[in-house]
């Protein structure tokens, strides 16, 4: 899941600072969870920032930059291709194994 935009985060902080509703009301108004509002306010109080934390952990990328460039090229050529079709085309163009 992608992080919420900095703009949305700042709007929530501004609304809270202007006392435009409770945390629960702000969560409903901005279509986010109550826990997100709570953690955002806590982060703003302690660190003075609304920026999302950098990504840490998770699975590493399966493709290197050369392979990603090939996939982008294949998508430009045929943007309706299925994943299986893209894998087949990539295999024909470059003899590597995509895991």
N, CA, C and O atoms as a GROMACS GRO file, in nm:
protein
  396
    1UNK      N    1   0.084  -0.117   0.000
    1UNK     CA    2   0.000   0.000   0.000
    1UNK      C    3   0.089   0.124   0.000
    1UNK      O    4   0.189   0.130   0.072
    2UNK      N    5   0.054   0.221  -0.080
    2UNK     CA    6   0.131   0.344  -0.087
    2UNK      C    7   0.100   0.432   0.034
    2UNK      O    8  -0.007   0.425   0.093
    3UNK      N    9   0.197   0.515   0.067
    3UNK     CA   10   0.180   0.609   0.177
    3UNK      C   11   0.085   0.721   0.134
    3UNK      O   12   0.077   0.756   0.016
    4UNK      N   13   0.014   0.776   0.230
    4UNK     CA   14  -0.072   0.890   0.202
    4UNK      C   15   0.016   1.009   0.163
    4UNK      O   16   0.129   1.021   0.209
    5UNK      N   17  -0.037   1.096   0.078
    5UNK     CA   18   0.040   1.211   0.030
    5UNK      C   19   0.070   1.307   0.144
    5UNK      O   20  -0.001   1.313   0.244
    6UNK      N   21   0.177   1.382   0.125
    6UNK     CA   22   0.215   1.483   0.223
    6UNK      C   23   0.107   1.590   0.233
    6UNK      O   24   0.081   1.643   0.341
    7UNK      N   25   0.043   1.619   0.119
    7UNK     CA   26  -0.064   1.718   0.117
    7UNK      C   27  -0.181   1.676   0.207
    7UNK      O   28  -0.231   1.756   0.285
    8UNK      N   29  -0.223   1.551   0.197
    8UNK     CA   30  -0.332   1.500   0.281
    8UNK      C   31  -0.291   1.503   0.427
    8UNK      O   32  -0.369   1.543   0.514
    9UNK      N   33  -0.169   1.460   0.455
    9UNK     CA   34  -0.119   1.460   0.593
    9UNK      C   35  -0.123   1.601   0.652
    9UNK      O   36  -0.164   1.620   0.766
   10UNK      N   37  -0.079   1.700   0.572
   10UNK     CA   38  -0.077   1.838   0.620
   10UNK      C   39  -0.218   1.890   0.642
   10UNK      O   40  -0.242   1.965   0.737
   11UNK      N   41  -0.312   1.852   0.556
   11UNK     CA   42  -0.451   1.895   0.573
   11UNK      C   43  -0.508   1.841   0.704
   11UNK      O   44  -0.582   1.912   0.773
   12UNK      N   45  -0.475   1.719   0.738
   12UNK     CA   46  -0.523   1.660   0.864
   12UNK      C   47  -0.464   1.736   0.983
   12UNK      O   48  -0.536   1.768   1.078
   13UNK      N   49  -0.335   1.764   0.978
   13UNK     CA   50  -0.270   1.840   1.086
   13UNK      C   51  -0.333   1.979   1.098
   13UNK      O   52  -0.363   2.024   1.209
   14UNK      N   53  -0.351   2.047   0.985
   14UNK     CA   54  -0.411   2.181   0.987
   14UNK      C   55  -0.552   2.178   1.045
   14UNK      O   56  -0.588   2.264   1.126
   15UNK      N   57  -0.631   2.080   1.003
   15UNK     CA   58  -0.768   2.069   1.054
   15UNK      C   59  -0.767   2.043   1.205
   15UNK      O   60  -0.850   2.098   1.277
   16UNK      N   61  -0.675   1.962   1.251
   16UNK     CA   62  -0.665   1.934   1.395
   16UNK      C   63  -0.622   2.060   1.471
   16UNK      O   64  -0.678   2.092   1.576
   17UNK      N   65  -0.524   2.131   1.418
   17UNK     CA   66  -0.476   2.253   1.484
   17UNK      C   67  -0.583   2.362   1.485
   17UNK      O   68  -0.586   2.444   1.577
   18UNK      N   69  -0.670   2.364   1.386
   18UNK     CA   70  -0.779   2.462   1.381
   18UNK      C   71  -0.904   2.412   1.453
   18UNK      O   72  -1.010   2.474   1.444
   19UNK      N   73  -0.890   2.300   1.523
   19UNK     CA   74  -0.998   2.241   1.602
   19UNK      C   75  -1.125   2.222   1.519
   19UNK      O   76  -1.234   2.262   1.560
   20UNK      N   77  -1.109   2.160   1.403
   20UNK     CA   78  -1.222   2.136   1.314
   20UNK      C   79  -1.287   2.000   1.336
   20UNK      O   80  -1.360   1.951   1.250
   21UNK      N   81  -1.261   1.940   1.448
   21UNK     CA   82  -1.325   1.814   1.481
   21UNK      C   83  -1.234   1.727   1.565
   21UNK      O   84  -1.114   1.753   1.580
   22UNK      N   85  -1.294   1.622   1.619
   22UNK     CA   86  -1.217   1.526   1.698
   22UNK      C   87  -1.132   1.441   1.604
   22UNK      O   88  -1.147   1.448   1.482
   23UNK      N   89  -1.044   1.363   1.661
   23UNK     CA   90  -0.962   1.273   1.580
   23UNK      C   91  -1.050   1.178   1.500
   23UNK      O   92  -1.024   1.151   1.383
   24UNK      N   93  -1.152   1.128   1.564
   24UNK     CA   94  -1.243   1.036   1.496
   24UNK      C   95  -1.316   1.105   1.380
   24UNK      O   96  -1.332   1.047   1.273
   25UNK      N   97  -1.359   1.228   1.401
   25UNK     CA   98  -1.427   1.304   1.296
   25UNK      C   99  -1.331   1.335   1.180
   25UNK      O  100  -1.370   1.328   1.064
   26UNK      N  101  -1.207   1.368   1.213
   26UNK     CA  102  -1.109   1.396   1.108
   26UNK      C  103  -1.080   1.270   1.026
   26UNK      O  104  -1.066   1.277   0.904
   27UNK      N  105  -1.073   1.156   1.094
   27UNK     CA  106  -1.049   1.030   1.022
   27UNK      C  107  -1.162   1.004   0.923
   27UNK      O  108  -1.137   0.965   0.809
   28UNK      N  109  -1.285   1.027   0.967
   28UNK     CA  110  -1.399   1.006   0.878
   28UNK      C  111  -1.400   1.109   0.765
   28UNK      O  112  -1.424   1.074   0.650
   29UNK      N  113  -1.373   1.233   0.798
   29UNK     CA  114  -1.373   1.342   0.698
   29UNK      C  115  -1.271   1.319   0.588
   29UNK      O  116  -1.299   1.346   0.471
   30UNK      N  117  -1.152   1.269   0.624
   30UNK     CA  118  -1.045   1.249   0.526
   30UNK      C  119  -1.034   1.104   0.477
   30UNK      O  120  -0.942   1.070   0.403
   31UNK      N  121  -1.128   1.021   0.517
   31UNK     CA  122  -1.134   0.879   0.474
   31UNK      C  123  -1.005   0.803   0.505
   31UNK      O  124  -0.950   0.733   0.420
   32UNK      N  125  -0.960   0.819   0.627
   32UNK     CA  126  -0.844   0.744   0.675
   32UNK      C  127  -0.884   0.679   0.807
   32UNK      O  128  -0.990   0.708   0.863
   33UNK      N  129  -0.800   0.593   0.857
   33UNK     CA  130  -0.832   0.526   0.982
   33UNK      C  131  -0.801   0.617   1.102
   33UNK      O  132  -0.718   0.708   1.093
   34UNK      N  133  -0.868   0.590   1.211
   34UNK     CA  134  -0.844   0.664   1.334
   34UNK      C  135  -0.699   0.645   1.379
   34UNK      O  136  -0.635   0.740   1.424
   35UNK      N  137  -0.649   0.522   1.368
   35UNK     CA  138  -0.511   0.496   1.410
   35UNK      C  139  -0.410   0.575   1.326
   35UNK      O  140  -0.306   0.616   1.377
   36UNK      N  141  -0.441   0.597   1.197
   36UNK     CA  142  -0.352   0.680   1.114
   36UNK      C  143  -0.349   0.823   1.166
   36UNK      O  144  -0.242   0.883   1.177
   37UNK      N  145  -0.465   0.879   1.197
   37UNK     CA  146  -0.471   1.015   1.249
   37UNK      C  147  -0.393   1.024   1.380
   37UNK      O  148  -0.316   1.118   1.401
   38UNK      N  149  -0.412   0.927   1.467
   38UNK     CA  150  -0.343   0.928   1.596
   38UNK      C  151  -0.191   0.921   1.578
   38UNK      O  152  -0.117   0.996   1.641
   39UNK      N  153  -0.146   0.830   1.491
   39UNK     CA  154  -0.001   0.817   1.472
   39UNK      C  155   0.057   0.938   1.399
   39UNK      O  156   0.171   0.977   1.425
   40UNK      N  157  -0.020   0.998   1.308
   40UNK     CA  158   0.026   1.118   1.238
   40UNK      C  159   0.042   1.233   1.337
   40UNK      O  160   0.143   1.304   1.333
   41UNK      N  161  -0.055   1.252   1.425
   41UNK     CA  162  -0.046   1.358   1.524
   41UNK      C  163   0.072   1.335   1.619
   41UNK      O  164   0.143   1.429   1.655
   42UNK      N  165   0.092   1.212   1.658
   42UNK     CA  166   0.203   1.178   1.746
   42UNK      C  167   0.336   1.207   1.675
   42UNK      O  168   0.427   1.265   1.734
   43UNK      N  169   0.345   1.166   1.549
   43UNK     CA  170   0.467   1.189   1.472
   43UNK      C  171   0.493   1.339   1.458
   43UNK      O  172   0.607   1.384   1.470
   44UNK      N  173   0.389   1.415   1.434
   44UNK     CA  174   0.405   1.560   1.418
   44UNK      C  175   0.449   1.625   1.549
   44UNK      O  176   0.535   1.713   1.549
   45UNK      N  177   0.390   1.581   1.661
   45UNK     CA  178   0.428   1.638   1.792
   45UNK      C  179   0.574   1.608   1.826
   45UNK      O  180   0.646   1.696   1.872
   46UNK      N  181   0.617   1.483   1.805
   46UNK     CA  182   0.751   1.442   1.847
   46UNK      C  183   0.860   1.482   1.748
   46UNK      O  184   0.970   1.520   1.790
   47UNK      N  185   0.832   1.474   1.619
   47UNK     CA  186   0.937   1.497   1.519
   47UNK      C  187   0.916   1.623   1.435
   47UNK      O  188   1.007   1.664   1.363
   48UNK      N  189   0.798   1.684   1.444
   48UNK     CA  190   0.772   1.806   1.371
   48UNK      C  191   0.759   1.789   1.221
   48UNK      O  192   0.776   1.884   1.145
   49UNK      N  193   0.729   1.668   1.177
   49UNK     CA  194   0.716   1.641   1.035
   49UNK      C  195   0.591   1.558   1.007
   49UNK      O  196   0.544   1.482   1.091
   50UNK      N  197   0.539   1.575   0.886
   50UNK     CA  198   0.426   1.494   0.842
   50UNK      C  199   0.468   1.396   0.733
   50UNK      O  200   0.387   1.318   0.684
   51UNK      N  201   0.596   1.402   0.694
   51UNK     CA  202   0.647   1.315   0.588
   51UNK      C  203   0.634   1.168   0.628
   51UNK      O  204   0.645   1.132   0.745
   52UNK      N  205   0.609   1.085   0.528
   52UNK     CA  206   0.601   0.941   0.551
   52UNK      C  207   0.739   0.888   0.586
   52UNK      O  208   0.840   0.941   0.539
   53UNK      N  209   0.743   0.786   0.667
   53UNK     CA  210   0.870   0.723   0.699
   53UNK      C  211   0.922   0.654   0.573
   53UNK      O  212   0.843   0.608   0.491
   54UNK      N  213   1.053   0.646   0.557
   54UNK     CA  214   1.106   0.575   0.441
   54UNK      C  215   1.073   0.426   0.449
   54UNK      O  216   1.061   0.370   0.558
   55UNK      N  217   1.059   0.365   0.333
   55UNK     CA  218   1.028   0.222   0.328
   55UNK      C  219   1.142   0.144   0.391
   55UNK      O  220   1.259   0.169   0.362
   56UNK      N  221   1.107   0.051   0.476
   56UNK     CA  222   1.210  -0.034   0.537
   56UNK      C  223   1.156  -0.176   0.544
   56UNK      O  224   1.044  -0.200   0.588
   57UNK      N  225   1.237  -0.266   0.502
   57UNK     CA  226   1.197  -0.406   0.506
   57UNK      C  227   1.119  -0.447   0.383
   57UNK      O  228   1.123  -0.380   0.280
   58UNK      N  229   1.051  -0.555   0.395
   58UNK     CA  230   0.976  -0.608   0.282
   58UNK      C  231   1.065  -0.688   0.190
   58UNK      O  232   1.185  -0.699   0.212
   59UNK      N  233   1.005  -0.742   0.086
   59UNK     CA  234   1.081  -0.822  -0.008
   59UNK      C  235   1.164  -0.733  -0.099
   59UNK      O  236   1.125  -0.622  -0.134
   60UNK      N  237   1.281  -0.784  -0.136
   60UNK     CA  238   1.364  -0.710  -0.230
   60UNK      C  239   1.310  -0.732  -0.371
   60UNK      O  240   1.236  -0.827  -0.397
   61UNK      N  241   1.348  -0.643  -0.460
   61UNK     CA  242   1.301  -0.651  -0.598
   61UNK      C  243   1.351  -0.778  -0.666
   61UNK      O  244   1.465  -0.821  -0.644
   62UNK      N  245   1.266  -0.838  -0.746
   62UNK     CA  246   1.304  -0.959  -0.819
   62UNK      C  247   1.379  -0.926  -0.947
   62UNK      O  248   1.457  -1.007  -0.997
   63UNK      N  249   1.356  -0.806  -1.001
   63UNK     CA  250   1.418  -0.767  -1.127
   63UNK      C  251   1.522  -0.658  -1.104
   63UNK      O  252   1.505  -0.572  -1.017
   64UNK      N  253   1.631  -0.662  -1.182
   64UNK     CA  254   1.730  -0.556  -1.174
   64UNK      C  255   1.687  -0.441  -1.265
   64UNK      O  256   1.583  -0.450  -1.330
   65UNK      N  257   1.765  -0.335  -1.270
   65UNK     CA  258   1.726  -0.216  -1.347
   65UNK      C  259   1.718  -0.245  -1.497
   65UNK      O  260   1.632  -0.190  -1.565
   66UNK      N  261   1.806  -0.329  -1.549
   66UNK     CA  262   1.802  -0.365  -1.692
   66UNK      C  263   1.673  -0.440  -1.724
   66UNK      O  264   1.609  -0.415  -1.827
   67UNK      N  265   1.634  -0.532  -1.638
   67UNK     CA  266   1.512  -0.609  -1.658
   67UNK      C  267   1.389  -0.519  -1.646
   67UNK      O  268   1.293  -0.536  -1.721
   68UNK      N  269   1.390  -0.426  -1.552
   68UNK     CA  270   1.278  -0.333  -1.537
   68UNK      C  271   1.263  -0.245  -1.660
   68UNK      O  272   1.151  -0.214  -1.702
   69UNK      N  273   1.376  -0.203  -1.719
   69UNK     CA  274   1.371  -0.122  -1.841
   69UNK      C  275   1.309  -0.201  -1.955
   69UNK      O  276   1.233  -0.147  -2.034
   70UNK      N  277   1.342  -0.331  -1.963
   70UNK     CA  278   1.284  -0.416  -2.066
   70UNK      C  279   1.134  -0.430  -2.046
   70UNK      O  280   1.058  -0.423  -2.143
   71UNK      N  281   1.090  -0.449  -1.924
   71UNK     CA  282   0.947  -0.460  -1.896
   71UNK      C  283   0.875  -0.331  -1.934
   71UNK      O  284   0.766  -0.335  -1.991
   72UNK      N  285   0.935  -0.217  -1.904
   72UNK     CA  286   0.875  -0.088  -1.941
   72UNK      C  287   0.863  -0.076  -2.093
   72UNK      O  288   0.763  -0.028  -2.144
   73UNK      N  289   0.966  -0.120  -2.164
   73UNK     CA  290   0.964  -0.118  -2.311
   73UNK      C  291   0.854  -0.209  -2.364
   73UNK      O  292   0.781  -0.172  -2.456
   74UNK      N  293   0.843  -0.328  -2.307
   74UNK     CA  294   0.739  -0.423  -2.349
   74UNK      C  295   0.600  -0.367  -2.324
   74UNK      O  296   0.509  -0.386  -2.405
   75UNK      N  297   0.583  -0.298  -2.213
   75UNK     CA  298   0.453  -0.238  -2.182
   75UNK      C  299   0.419  -0.123  -2.277
   75UNK      O  300   0.303  -0.103  -2.311
   76UNK      N  301   0.520  -0.049  -2.319
   76UNK     CA  302   0.496   0.057  -2.418
   76UNK      C  303   0.450  -0.003  -2.550
   76UNK      O  304   0.363   0.052  -2.618
   77UNK      N  305   0.509  -0.116  -2.587
   77UNK     CA  306   0.474  -0.182  -2.713
   77UNK      C  307   0.334  -0.242  -2.708
   77UNK      O  308   0.260  -0.236  -2.806
   78UNK      N  309   0.299  -0.301  -2.593
   78UNK     CA  310   0.168  -0.367  -2.580
   78UNK      C  311   0.120  -0.349  -2.436
   78UNK      O  312   0.147  -0.433  -2.350
   79UNK      N  313   0.048  -0.240  -2.412
   79UNK     CA  314   0.007  -0.212  -2.274
   79UNK      C  315  -0.111  -0.297  -2.227
   79UNK      O  316  -0.152  -0.286  -2.111
   80UNK      N  317  -0.166  -0.380  -2.313
   80UNK     CA  318  -0.273  -0.471  -2.274
   80UNK      C  319  -0.222  -0.612  -2.246
   80UNK      O  320  -0.302  -0.702  -2.220
   81UNK      N  321  -0.092  -0.631  -2.251
   81UNK     CA  322  -0.034  -0.764  -2.233
   81UNK      C  323  -0.057  -0.814  -2.090
   81UNK      O  324  -0.050  -0.737  -1.994
   82UNK      N  325  -0.085  -0.942  -2.079
   82UNK     CA  326  -0.099  -1.003  -1.947
   82UNK      C  327   0.040  -1.030  -1.889
   82UNK      O  328   0.140  -1.019  -1.959
   83UNK      N  329   0.045  -1.065  -1.763
   83UNK     CA  330   0.172  -1.096  -1.699
   83UNK      C  331   0.241  -1.212  -1.769
   83UNK      O  332   0.362  -1.210  -1.789
   84UNK      N  333   0.164  -1.315  -1.805
   84UNK     CA  334   0.221  -1.431  -1.872
   84UNK      C  335   0.280  -1.390  -2.007
   84UNK      O  336   0.389  -1.434  -2.044
   85UNK      N  337   0.208  -1.306  -2.081
   85UNK     CA  338   0.257  -1.259  -2.211
   85UNK      C  339   0.383  -1.176  -2.195
   85UNK      O  340   0.476  -1.188  -2.275
   86UNK      N  341   0.388  -1.092  -2.092
   86UNK     CA  342   0.508  -1.013  -2.068
   86UNK      C  343   0.627  -1.102  -2.034
   86UNK      O  344   0.738  -1.078  -2.082
   87UNK      N  345   0.604  -1.203  -1.953
   87UNK     CA  346   0.712  -1.296  -1.918
   87UNK      C  347   0.763  -1.368  -2.042
   87UNK      O  348   0.883  -1.385  -2.059
   88UNK      N  349   0.671  -1.411  -2.128
   88UNK     CA  350   0.710  -1.480  -2.252
   88UNK      C  351   0.792  -1.388  -2.342
   88UNK      O  352   0.896  -1.429  -2.394
   89UNK      N  353   0.747  -1.265  -2.359
   89UNK     CA  354   0.820  -1.169  -2.443
   89UNK      C  355   0.957  -1.139  -2.384
   89UNK      O  356   1.056  -1.132  -2.458
   90UNK      N  357   0.964  -1.121  -2.253
   90UNK     CA  358   1.092  -1.093  -2.188
   90UNK      C  359   1.187  -1.211  -2.204
   90UNK      O  360   1.306  -1.191  -2.226
   91UNK      N  361   1.136  -1.331  -2.193
   91UNK     CA  362   1.219  -1.452  -2.207
   91UNK      C  363   1.273  -1.463  -2.350
   91UNK      O  364   1.387  -1.505  -2.369
   92UNK      N  365   1.192  -1.426  -2.449
   92UNK     CA  366   1.237  -1.432  -2.588
   92UNK      C  367   1.343  -1.326  -2.617
   92UNK      O  368   1.435  -1.351  -2.695
   93UNK      N  369   1.330  -1.210  -2.554
   93UNK     CA  370   1.426  -1.101  -2.581
   93UNK      C  371   1.555  -1.117  -2.504
   93UNK      O  372   1.663  -1.084  -2.555
   94UNK      N  373   1.547  -1.166  -2.384
   94UNK     CA  374   1.665  -1.186  -2.300
   94UNK      C  375   1.658  -1.324  -2.237
   94UNK      O  376   1.556  -1.361  -2.179
   95UNK      N  377   1.764  -1.400  -2.249
   95UNK     CA  378   1.760  -1.538  -2.196
   95UNK      C  379   1.792  -1.546  -2.047
   95UNK      O  380   1.881  -1.622  -2.008
   96UNK      N  381   1.722  -1.471  -1.964
   96UNK     CA  382   1.738  -1.488  -1.820
   96UNK      C  383   1.611  -1.549  -1.764
   96UNK      O  384   1.506  -1.551  -1.829
   97UNK      N  385   1.621  -1.595  -1.648
   97UNK     CA  386   1.506  -1.655  -1.582
   97UNK      C  387   1.450  -1.553  -1.483
   97UNK      O  388   1.522  -1.504  -1.396
   98UNK      N  389   1.322  -1.520  -1.498
   98UNK     CA  390   1.255  -1.428  -1.406
   98UNK      C  391   1.187  -1.510  -1.299
   98UNK      O  392   1.100  -1.592  -1.328
   99UNK      N  393   1.226  -1.488  -1.175
   99UNK     CA  394   1.171  -1.566  -1.063
   99UNK      C  395   1.040  -1.509  -1.018
   99UNK      O  396   0.979  -1.561  -0.925
   0.00000   0.00000   0.00000
